[in-house]
Amino acid sequence: MGAMPTSEPVIERAPGATARARDAAAPPRAVLLLACSAHFVHDGFSDILYVLLPVWAREFQLAFVQVGLIRTVYSGAMTCFQIPAGLLAERWGERRLLALGTAVTGAGFIAAGWAGGFASLLGLLLIAGLASGVQHPLASTLVSTAYETGRRRAALGTYNFAGDLGKIGMPAAVGLTAAAIGWRAGAAAAGLVGIVAGAAILVVLIHLSTGARAPASATPSASAWGIRDGRAFGALAAIGMIDSGTRTPFLTLLPFILITKGLTTASVGLALALVFAGGAVGKFVCGLAAERIGVIRAVILTEVATAIGIVAVTIAPLPVALAGLLPLGIALNGTSSVLYGTVADLVSADRRSRAYGLYYTITLAASALAPTLYGLLSDVVGVEPTLWVVAALVLATVPLALVLRAALART
């Protein structure tokens, strides 16, 4: 006797679609907590360098150009590996690559404690920087998939906020350890944290049954990058470039503006701390705000507030300028949490890792190049007019946001 017909049609799922559905079924909060932990550790490693650079300069008798090269090599390696990490994740899965990259980053800092000179130190940090490049695209993909039908921007805002906590916590811990028992032991202790974190990532993601990439879907993606709407993704990437290319030159030039207003050099650190504290809050709060008022309104609100805040800091007297740094930090950093969630809206799920890798590469490159370009402009016209140019360019995100709104409506 033949099989009785059923009332519902049988739908065949491609292996990749099945894997994505399984990833989306993982407990979202558990995935978010793991991604936050990875972001905490990796951003912490990046800013540990600021603690160790003076120590290395003294230990190895380095010139300032060598000190700068260390920072550039680590950041550059991390930026360059964003896209390869996204591509490799489609073959190996996020869980293995994220765990391996975290462990290798930790091992690089342990090995740096045994470095005998500048060349070996630079090589070890190059490897550590490349390994750390896996974190942003893969952790963002895990969170985006876990919150496929949930409050994705709020989740990514929380993930973004965790990175700032790592920038505060890990450098402080290494600084205290280095002062107590030496920088080599401090670097080794931080590296051990990375290795333990890598092992934990692998175990937890296996337990959650997520992050293992199955064979790709037989249905081809909209493009090689999985971008469903090229105009929308272009607008989003342009907003991200302007946003990232605003933060670094502003933070670079801010101390010079404040010193001309009468702030002492010793107090510059406190002023920057106000911006950083506001930035940490902004990354968390603006992700939540986007869920309530919408992506476009959140982008326009934060970018217009950033432009107004930058101009206000340049023209206001010192007490007013200092009072405005905390709210300016909220707007300056908050847009990024809104944008990260929108990447996932514009790309196919099976290409999400490589699309995040592409987006992070574009924005990080803008962040790296902007201080040099605006520095050249400052040499010609002065710091204050340069910051006015920065503020004016921020407002270019408003028409781009309107282009993005139309594209999101179609998507």
The 8 nearest C-alpha neighbors of each residue, nearest first, counted from 0:
[[1, 2, 3, 4, 5, 6, 9, 8],
 [2, 0, 3, 4, 5, 6, 9, 8],
 [1, 3, 4, 0, 5, 6, 9, 8],
 [4, 2, 1, 5, 0, 6, 7, 8],
 [5, 3, 2, 6, 7, 1, 8, 9],
 [4, 6, 7, 3, 8, 9, 2, 1],
 [5, 7, 4, 8, 9, 3, 10, 2],
 [8, 6, 5, 9, 4, 10, 3, 11],
 [9, 7, 10, 6, 5, 4, 11, 3],
 [8, 10, 11, 7, 5, 6, 12, 4],
 [11, 9, 8, 12, 7, 13, 17, 16],
 [10, 12, 9, 13, 14, 8, 17, 16],
 [13, 11, 16, 17, 10, 14, 15, 216],
 [12, 14, 216, 16, 15, 217, 17, 11],
 [15, 13, 17, 16, 214, 216, 213, 18],
 [14, 16, 216, 215, 18, 213, 214, 17],
 [15, 17, 19, 13, 18, 14, 216, 12],
 [16, 18, 20, 14, 15, 19, 12, 21],
 [19, 17, 21, 15, 16, 20, 213, 22],
 [18, 20, 22, 16, 21, 17, 23, 15],
 [19, 21, 23, 17, 18, 22, 16, 24],
 [20, 22, 18, 24, 19, 23, 17, 25],
 [23, 21, 209, 19, 24, 20, 25, 18],
 [22, 24, 145, 20, 144, 21, 25, 19],
 [23, 25, 21, 22, 20, 26, 145, 27],
 [24, 26, 22, 23, 207, 27, 145, 209],
 [27, 25, 29, 28, 30, 24, 145, 207],
 [28, 26, 145, 30, 29, 25, 31, 146],
 [29, 27, 31, 30, 26, 32, 145, 33],
 [28, 30, 32, 31, 26, 27, 33, 25],
 [29, 31, 27, 33, 28, 32, 34, 26],
 [32, 30, 28, 34, 29, 33, 142, 35],
 [33, 31, 35, 29, 30, 34, 28, 36],
 [32, 34, 36, 30, 35, 31, 29, 37],
 [35, 33, 37, 31, 138, 36, 32, 38],
 [36, 34, 158, 38, 32, 161, 33, 37],
 [35, 37, 39, 33, 34, 38, 32, 40],
 [36, 38, 34, 40, 39, 35, 41, 33],
 [39, 37, 162, 35, 41, 36, 40, 42],
 [40, 38, 165, 162, 36, 161, 37, 42],
 [39, 41, 43, 37, 38, 42, 165, 44],
 [42, 40, 44, 43, 38, 39, 37, 131],
 [43, 41, 45, 162, 44, 39, 166, 165],
 [42, 44, 165, 166, 40, 169, 41, 46],
 [45, 43, 47, 41, 42, 46, 40, 48],
 [44, 46, 42, 43, 47, 48, 41, 166],
 [45, 47, 48, 43, 49, 44, 166, 170],
 [48, 46, 170, 44, 50, 49, 45, 43],
 [47, 49, 51, 46, 50, 52, 45, 44],
 [50, 48, 47, 46, 52, 51, 53, 170],
 [51, 49, 47, 48, 52, 174, 170, 53],
 [50, 52, 48, 54, 49, 53, 55, 47],
 [51, 53, 55, 54, 49, 48, 50, 56],
 [54, 52, 56, 55, 51, 57, 50, 49],
 [55, 53, 51, 57, 52, 56, 58, 182],
 [54, 56, 58, 52, 57, 53, 59, 51],
 [57, 55, 61, 53, 60, 54, 59, 58],
 [56, 58, 60, 54, 55, 59, 53, 61],
 [59, 57, 55, 56, 60, 54, 61, 53],
 [58, 60, 61, 56, 57, 55, 116, 117],
 [61, 59, 57, 56, 58, 62, 55, 117],
 [62, 60, 56, 59, 65, 63, 66, 57],
 [61, 63, 65, 64, 66, 60, 56, 67],
 [64, 62, 66, 65, 67, 61, 56, 68],
 [63, 65, 67, 66, 62, 68, 61, 69],
 [66, 64, 68, 62, 63, 67, 61, 69],
 [65, 67, 63, 69, 64, 68, 52, 62],
 [68, 66, 64, 70, 65, 69, 63, 71],
 [67, 69, 65, 71, 66, 70, 72, 64],
 [70, 68, 72, 66, 67, 71, 121, 73],
 [71, 69, 67, 73, 68, 72, 74, 66],
 [72, 70, 68, 74, 69, 73, 75, 67],
 [71, 73, 75, 69, 70, 74, 76, 68],
 [72, 74, 128, 76, 70, 125, 75, 71],
 [75, 73, 77, 71, 76, 72, 78, 70],
 [76, 74, 78, 72, 77, 73, 71, 79],
 [75, 77, 129, 128, 79, 73, 78, 74],
 [76, 78, 132, 128, 129, 74, 75, 80],
 [79, 77, 75, 76, 80, 360, 81, 74],
 [78, 80, 76, 77, 81, 75, 360, 82],
 [79, 81, 132, 83, 77, 78, 82, 129],
 [82, 80, 356, 132, 84, 78, 79, 83],
 [81, 83, 356, 85, 84, 357, 80, 353],
 [84, 82, 86, 80, 85, 81, 87, 356],
 [85, 83, 87, 133, 81, 82, 86, 80],
 [86, 84, 353, 352, 82, 88, 356, 83],
 [85, 87, 83, 353, 88, 84, 89, 82],
 [86, 88, 84, 90, 89, 85, 83, 91],
 [89, 87, 92, 93, 91, 85, 90, 86],
 [90, 88, 87, 86, 92, 91, 212, 85],
 [89, 91, 87, 88, 92, 212, 86, 214],
 [92, 90, 88, 89, 87, 212, 95, 96],
 [91, 93, 212, 211, 88, 94, 210, 89],
 [94, 92, 210, 88, 96, 97, 137, 95],
 [93, 95, 210, 97, 92, 96, 201, 98],
 [96, 94, 98, 97, 93, 99, 92, 201],
 [95, 97, 99, 93, 98, 94, 100, 88],
 [98, 96, 100, 94, 99, 95, 93, 133],
 [97, 99, 197, 95, 101, 96, 201, 200],
 [98, 100, 96, 102, 101, 97, 95, 103],
 [101, 99, 130, 103, 97, 102, 98, 131],
 [100, 102, 197, 104, 98, 99, 103, 193],
 [101, 103, 194, 197, 105, 99, 193, 104],
 [104, 102, 106, 100, 105, 101, 130, 99],
 [105, 103, 127, 107, 101, 102, 106, 130],
 [190, 104, 106, 193, 102, 108, 103, 194],
 [105, 107, 103, 109, 104, 108, 190, 110],
 [108, 106, 127, 104, 110, 105, 109, 123],
 [107, 109, 111, 190, 105, 110, 106, 186],
 [108, 110, 187, 190, 106, 111, 112, 107],
 [109, 111, 107, 112, 113, 108, 106, 114],
 [112, 110, 108, 114, 113, 109, 120, 107],
 [111, 113, 183, 110, 109, 114, 186, 187],
 [114, 112, 111, 110, 115, 183, 109, 120],
 [115, 113, 111, 120, 112, 116, 119, 110],
 [114, 116, 113, 119, 117, 120, 59, 118],
 [117, 115, 118, 119, 114, 59, 120, 121],
 [116, 118, 120, 119, 121, 59, 115, 61],
 [119, 117, 121, 120, 116, 122, 115, 114],
 [118, 120, 122, 121, 117, 116, 114, 123],
 [119, 121, 117, 123, 114, 118, 122, 111],
 [120, 122, 118, 124, 119, 123, 117, 125],
 [123, 121, 125, 119, 120, 124, 118, 126],
 [124, 122, 120, 126, 125, 121, 107, 111],
 [123, 125, 127, 121, 126, 122, 73, 128],
 [124, 126, 122, 128, 123, 73, 127, 72],
 [127, 125, 129, 123, 124, 128, 130, 122],
 [126, 128, 104, 124, 107, 130, 125, 129],
 [129, 127, 73, 77, 131, 76, 125, 130],
 [128, 130, 76, 77, 126, 132, 131, 127],
 [131, 129, 100, 127, 132, 128, 104, 103],
 [130, 132, 128, 133, 129, 100, 77, 104],
 [131, 133, 77, 80, 81, 129, 130, 134],
 [134, 132, 84, 131, 97, 100, 135, 137],
 [133, 135, 137, 138, 132, 136, 131, 97],
 [134, 136, 138, 137, 139, 133, 132, 359],
 [137, 135, 355, 356, 139, 352, 138, 134],
 [138, 136, 140, 139, 134, 135, 93, 352],
 [137, 139, 141, 34, 140, 135, 134, 136],
 [140, 138, 142, 136, 137, 141, 135, 143],
 [141, 139, 137, 143, 138, 142, 352, 144],
 [140, 142, 138, 144, 139, 143, 145, 137],
 [141, 143, 145, 139, 144, 140, 31, 146],
 [144, 142, 140, 146, 141, 145, 147, 139],
 [143, 145, 147, 23, 141, 146, 142, 140],
 [144, 146, 23, 27, 142, 143, 147, 141],
 [145, 147, 149, 151, 143, 144, 148, 142],
 [148, 146, 144, 145, 149, 143, 23, 151],
 [149, 147, 146, 150, 151, 145, 23, 144],
 [150, 148, 146, 151, 147, 145, 154, 27],
 [151, 149, 153, 152, 154, 146, 290, 148],
 [150, 152, 154, 146, 153, 149, 340, 143],
 [153, 151, 286, 340, 155, 154, 150, 156],
 [152, 154, 286, 287, 156, 151, 150, 155],
 [155, 153, 151, 157, 152, 156, 158, 150],
 [156, 154, 158, 152, 157, 153, 159, 336],
 [155, 157, 286, 283, 336, 159, 153, 282],
 [156, 158, 160, 154, 283, 155, 159, 153],
 [159, 157, 155, 35, 161, 156, 160, 154],
 [158, 160, 156, 157, 161, 162, 155, 282],
 [159, 161, 157, 163, 283, 282, 162, 158],
 [162, 160, 164, 158, 35, 39, 163, 159],
 [163, 161, 39, 38, 165, 164, 42, 160],
 [164, 162, 166, 165, 160, 161, 279, 167],
 [163, 165, 161, 167, 162, 166, 168, 39],
 [166, 164, 39, 43, 168, 162, 167, 163],
 [167, 165, 43, 163, 164, 42, 46, 168],
 [166, 168, 164, 165, 169, 170, 171, 163],
 [169, 167, 165, 171, 170, 166, 164, 172],
 [168, 170, 43, 172, 171, 165, 167, 173],
 [171, 169, 47, 173, 172, 168, 174, 167],
 [172, 170, 174, 168, 169, 173, 175, 167],
 [173, 171, 169, 175, 174, 170, 176, 168],
 [174, 172, 176, 170, 185, 175, 171, 177],
 [173, 175, 171, 177, 172, 176, 170, 178],
 [176, 174, 178, 172, 173, 177, 179, 171],
 [177, 175, 173, 179, 185, 178, 174, 180],
 [176, 178, 182, 181, 185, 174, 179, 175],
 [177, 179, 175, 176, 181, 180, 174, 182],
 [178, 180, 176, 177, 181, 175, 174, 182],
 [179, 181, 177, 176, 178, 184, 182, 185],
 [182, 180, 177, 183, 184, 178, 179, 185],
 [181, 183, 177, 185, 184, 186, 180, 178],
 [184, 182, 112, 186, 185, 181, 187, 113],
 [183, 185, 187, 182, 186, 181, 188, 180],
 [184, 186, 182, 177, 176, 188, 173, 183],
 [185, 187, 189, 183, 188, 184, 108, 109],
 [186, 188, 109, 190, 184, 185, 189, 191],
 [187, 189, 191, 185, 190, 186, 184, 192],
 [190, 188, 192, 186, 191, 187, 185, 193],
 [105, 191, 189, 187, 109, 108, 193, 192],
 [190, 192, 188, 194, 193, 189, 105, 187],
 [191, 193, 189, 195, 190, 194, 196, 188],
 [194, 192, 105, 196, 190, 191, 102, 195],
 [195, 193, 102, 197, 191, 105, 196, 192],
 [196, 194, 192, 198, 197, 193, 199, 191],
 [195, 197, 193, 199, 194, 198, 192, 200],
 [198, 196, 98, 102, 101, 194, 200, 195],
 [197, 199, 195, 201, 196, 200, 98, 202],
 [198, 200, 196, 202, 197, 201, 203, 195],
 [201, 199, 197, 203, 198, 98, 202, 204],
 [200, 202, 198, 204, 199, 98, 203, 94],
 [203, 201, 199, 205, 200, 204, 206, 198],
 [202, 204, 206, 200, 205, 201, 199, 207],
 [205, 203, 207, 206, 201, 209, 202, 208],
 [204, 206, 208, 202, 203, 207, 201, 209],
 [205, 207, 203, 204, 208, 202, 209, 201],
 [206, 208, 204, 205, 209, 25, 203, 26],
 [209, 207, 205, 206, 204, 25, 22, 210],
 [208, 210, 22, 207, 204, 211, 25, 205],
 [209, 211, 94, 93, 92, 212, 204, 22],
 [212, 210, 92, 209, 94, 93, 213, 91],
 [211, 213, 92, 89, 210, 91, 18, 90],
 [212, 214, 15, 18, 14, 215, 211, 92],
 [215, 213, 15, 14, 216, 212, 90, 89],
 [216, 214, 15, 213, 217, 14, 349, 13],
 [215, 217, 15, 13, 218, 14, 16, 214],
 [216, 218, 219, 13, 215, 15, 14, 214],
 [219, 217, 216, 220, 13, 215, 221, 15],
 [220, 218, 217, 221, 216, 222, 225, 215],
 [221, 219, 225, 222, 347, 218, 223, 350],
 [220, 222, 227, 225, 226, 219, 223, 347],
 [223, 221, 225, 224, 220, 226, 227, 219],
 [222, 224, 225, 220, 221, 226, 350, 219],
 [225, 223, 222, 226, 354, 350, 353, 346],
 [224, 226, 222, 347, 350, 346, 220, 221],
 [227, 225, 346, 224, 228, 222, 221, 345],
 [226, 228, 221, 346, 345, 225, 229, 347],
 [229, 227, 231, 230, 226, 232, 345, 406],
 [228, 230, 232, 231, 233, 226, 227, 234],
 [231, 229, 233, 232, 228, 234, 406, 403],
 [230, 232, 234, 403, 406, 233, 228, 229],
 [233, 231, 235, 229, 234, 230, 236, 228],
 [232, 234, 230, 236, 231, 235, 229, 237],
 [233, 235, 237, 231, 232, 236, 399, 403],
 [234, 236, 232, 238, 233, 237, 231, 239],
 [235, 237, 239, 233, 238, 234, 232, 240],
 [238, 236, 240, 234, 239, 235, 233, 241],
 [239, 237, 235, 241, 236, 396, 240, 242],
 [238, 240, 236, 242, 237, 241, 362, 243],
 [239, 241, 362, 237, 243, 242, 238, 365],
 [240, 242, 244, 238, 239, 243, 245, 237],
 [241, 243, 239, 245, 240, 244, 238, 246],
 [244, 242, 366, 240, 245, 246, 241, 362],
 [245, 243, 366, 241, 365, 369, 242, 240],
 [246, 244, 242, 243, 247, 248, 241, 249],
 [245, 247, 249, 243, 248, 244, 250, 331],
 [246, 248, 250, 249, 245, 366, 251, 370],
 [249, 247, 370, 251, 250, 246, 245, 252],
 [248, 250, 252, 246, 251, 247, 253, 245],
 [251, 249, 253, 247, 248, 252, 246, 254],
 [250, 252, 248, 249, 253, 247, 370, 254],
 [251, 253, 249, 255, 250, 254, 248, 256],
 [252, 254, 250, 256, 255, 249, 251, 257],
 [255, 253, 257, 256, 252, 258, 267, 251],
 [256, 254, 258, 253, 257, 252, 259, 382],
 [255, 257, 253, 259, 254, 258, 260, 252],
 [256, 258, 260, 254, 259, 255, 262, 253],
 [259, 257, 262, 261, 255, 260, 256, 254],
 [258, 260, 256, 261, 257, 255, 262, 254],
 [261, 259, 257, 258, 317, 262, 256, 316],
 [260, 262, 258, 259, 263, 257, 317, 256],
 [263, 261, 258, 257, 260, 266, 264, 267],
 [264, 262, 266, 265, 258, 261, 267, 257],
 [263, 265, 267, 266, 262, 258, 268, 254],
 [264, 266, 263, 267, 268, 269, 262, 270],
 [267, 265, 269, 263, 268, 264, 262, 270],
 [268, 266, 270, 264, 269, 265, 254, 271],
 [269, 267, 271, 266, 270, 272, 265, 264],
 [270, 268, 272, 266, 267, 271, 273, 265],
 [269, 271, 267, 273, 272, 268, 266, 321],
 [272, 270, 274, 268, 273, 269, 275, 267],
 [271, 273, 269, 275, 270, 274, 276, 268],
 [272, 274, 325, 276, 270, 271, 275, 324],
 [273, 275, 328, 271, 277, 325, 324, 272],
 [276, 274, 278, 272, 277, 273, 271, 279],
 [277, 275, 273, 279, 278, 274, 272, 280],
 [276, 278, 328, 329, 325, 274, 280, 275],
 [277, 279, 328, 329, 332, 275, 281, 276],
 [278, 280, 276, 282, 281, 277, 160, 163],
 [281, 279, 277, 283, 278, 282, 284, 329],
 [282, 280, 329, 333, 278, 284, 283, 279],
 [281, 283, 333, 156, 160, 279, 336, 280],
 [282, 284, 156, 157, 281, 280, 160, 286],
 [283, 285, 281, 287, 286, 282, 280, 288],
 [286, 284, 288, 333, 287, 281, 282, 283],
 [287, 285, 153, 156, 152, 336, 289, 337],
 [288, 286, 153, 284, 285, 290, 289, 152],
 [287, 289, 285, 291, 290, 286, 292, 284],
 [290, 288, 293, 294, 286, 292, 291, 297],
 [289, 291, 287, 288, 293, 292, 152, 153],
 [292, 290, 288, 289, 293, 287, 294, 297],
 [291, 293, 289, 288, 290, 296, 297, 294],
 [294, 292, 289, 296, 290, 295, 291, 297],
 [293, 295, 289, 297, 296, 298, 337, 292],
 [296, 294, 298, 297, 293, 400, 299, 404],
 [295, 297, 299, 298, 293, 294, 300, 292],
 [296, 298, 300, 294, 295, 289, 299, 301],
 [299, 297, 295, 301, 296, 300, 334, 302],
 [298, 300, 296, 302, 297, 301, 397, 303],
 [301, 299, 297, 303, 298, 302, 296, 304],
 [302, 300, 330, 304, 298, 299, 303, 305],
 [301, 303, 305, 299, 304, 300, 298, 393],
 [302, 304, 306, 305, 300, 301, 299, 307],
 [305, 303, 301, 307, 302, 306, 308, 300],
 [306, 304, 302, 308, 303, 330, 331, 307],
 [307, 305, 390, 303, 309, 308, 304, 393],
 [308, 306, 304, 310, 305, 309, 311, 303],
 [307, 309, 311, 305, 306, 310, 327, 304],
 [310, 308, 312, 306, 311, 307, 305, 390],
 [309, 311, 313, 307, 312, 308, 387, 306],
 [312, 310, 308, 314, 309, 313, 315, 307],
 [313, 311, 320, 309, 310, 315, 314, 308],
 [312, 314, 310, 311, 315, 383, 309, 256],
 [313, 315, 311, 312, 310, 316, 320, 383],
 [316, 314, 312, 320, 311, 319, 313, 317],
 [317, 315, 319, 318, 320, 314, 260, 312],
 [316, 318, 320, 319, 260, 321, 315, 257],
 [319, 317, 321, 320, 316, 322, 315, 323],
 [320, 318, 322, 321, 317, 316, 315, 323],
 [319, 321, 312, 317, 323, 322, 318, 315],
 [320, 322, 318, 323, 324, 319, 317, 270],
 [323, 321, 319, 320, 324, 318, 325, 326],
 [322, 324, 320, 321, 325, 326, 327, 319],
 [323, 325, 327, 274, 321, 322, 326, 273],
 [324, 326, 277, 273, 328, 274, 327, 323],
 [327, 325, 329, 328, 324, 323, 277, 330],
 [326, 328, 324, 330, 329, 325, 308, 331],
 [327, 329, 277, 274, 278, 331, 325, 326],
 [330, 328, 281, 277, 278, 326, 327, 331],
 [329, 331, 301, 333, 327, 305, 328, 332],
 [330, 332, 328, 305, 329, 327, 333, 246],
 [333, 331, 278, 330, 334, 329, 281, 282],
 [334, 332, 281, 282, 330, 285, 335, 329],
 [333, 335, 337, 336, 332, 298, 301, 338],
 [334, 336, 338, 337, 333, 332, 339, 282],
 [337, 335, 156, 286, 339, 338, 334, 282],
 [338, 336, 334, 335, 286, 339, 340, 152],
 [337, 339, 335, 341, 340, 336, 334, 342],
 [340, 338, 336, 341, 342, 337, 335, 155],
 [341, 339, 152, 338, 342, 343, 337, 151],
 [340, 342, 344, 338, 343, 339, 345, 337],
 [343, 341, 344, 340, 345, 339, 338, 346],
 [342, 344, 341, 345, 346, 340, 143, 351],
 [345, 343, 341, 342, 346, 340, 410, 407],
 [344, 346, 343, 342, 227, 226, 228, 232],
 [347, 345, 226, 225, 227, 343, 344, 351],
 [346, 348, 225, 350, 349, 351, 220, 226],
 [347, 349, 351, 350, 346, 19, 343, 225],
 [348, 350, 347, 351, 215, 15, 216, 225],
 [351, 349, 225, 348, 347, 353, 352, 224],
 [350, 352, 354, 348, 353, 349, 355, 346],
 [353, 351, 85, 355, 354, 350, 136, 140],
 [352, 354, 85, 356, 86, 355, 351, 350],
 [355, 353, 357, 351, 356, 352, 224, 358],
 [354, 356, 136, 358, 352, 357, 353, 359],
 [355, 357, 82, 81, 353, 136, 354, 359],
 [356, 358, 354, 360, 355, 82, 359, 353],
 [359, 357, 355, 361, 360, 356, 354, 362],
 [358, 360, 362, 356, 361, 357, 363, 355],
 [359, 361, 357, 363, 358, 362, 78, 364],
 [362, 360, 358, 364, 359, 363, 357, 365],
 [361, 363, 240, 365, 359, 364, 360, 239],
 [364, 362, 366, 360, 365, 361, 359, 367],
 [363, 365, 367, 361, 366, 362, 360, 368],
 [366, 364, 362, 244, 368, 363, 367, 240],
 [365, 367, 244, 363, 243, 364, 369, 368],
 [366, 368, 364, 365, 369, 363, 370, 247],
 [367, 369, 365, 366, 371, 370, 364, 372],
 [368, 370, 372, 244, 371, 366, 367, 365],
 [371, 369, 248, 373, 372, 374, 368, 247],
 [370, 372, 374, 369, 373, 368, 375, 367],
 [373, 371, 369, 375, 374, 370, 376, 368],
 [372, 374, 376, 370, 375, 371, 369, 377],
 [373, 375, 371, 377, 372, 376, 370, 378],
 [374, 376, 378, 372, 373, 377, 371, 379],
 [375, 377, 373, 379, 374, 378, 380, 385],
 [378, 376, 381, 382, 374, 379, 380, 375],
 [377, 379, 375, 376, 381, 380, 374, 382],
 [378, 380, 376, 377, 381, 375, 374, 382],
 [381, 379, 377, 378, 376, 384, 385, 382],
 [382, 380, 377, 383, 378, 384, 379, 385],
 [381, 383, 377, 385, 384, 386, 252, 380],
 [382, 384, 386, 385, 381, 313, 387, 256],
 [385, 383, 387, 386, 382, 381, 388, 380],
 [386, 384, 388, 382, 387, 383, 377, 389],
 [385, 387, 389, 388, 383, 384, 390, 382],
 [386, 388, 384, 390, 385, 389, 310, 391],
 [387, 389, 385, 391, 386, 390, 392, 384],
 [390, 388, 386, 392, 387, 391, 385, 393],
 [391, 389, 306, 387, 393, 388, 392, 309],
 [392, 390, 388, 394, 393, 389, 387, 306],
 [391, 393, 389, 395, 394, 390, 388, 241],
 [392, 394, 390, 395, 391, 396, 306, 302],
 [395, 393, 396, 392, 391, 397, 303, 302],
 [396, 394, 392, 393, 397, 398, 399, 391],
 [395, 397, 399, 394, 238, 398, 393, 400],
 [396, 398, 400, 399, 395, 394, 299, 401],
 [399, 397, 401, 400, 396, 395, 402, 394],
 [400, 398, 396, 402, 397, 401, 234, 403],
 [401, 399, 403, 397, 398, 402, 396, 295],
 [400, 402, 404, 398, 403, 399, 397, 405],
 [403, 401, 399, 400, 404, 405, 398, 406],
 [402, 404, 400, 406, 231, 401, 405, 234],
 [405, 403, 401, 407, 406, 402, 400, 408],
 [404, 406, 408, 402, 403, 407, 401, 409],
 [405, 407, 403, 409, 231, 408, 404, 410],
 [408, 406, 410, 404, 409, 405, 403, 231],
 [407, 409, 405, 406, 410, 404, 403, 402],
 [408, 410, 406, 407, 405, 404, 228, 231],
 [409, 407, 408, 406, 345, 228, 344, 227]]
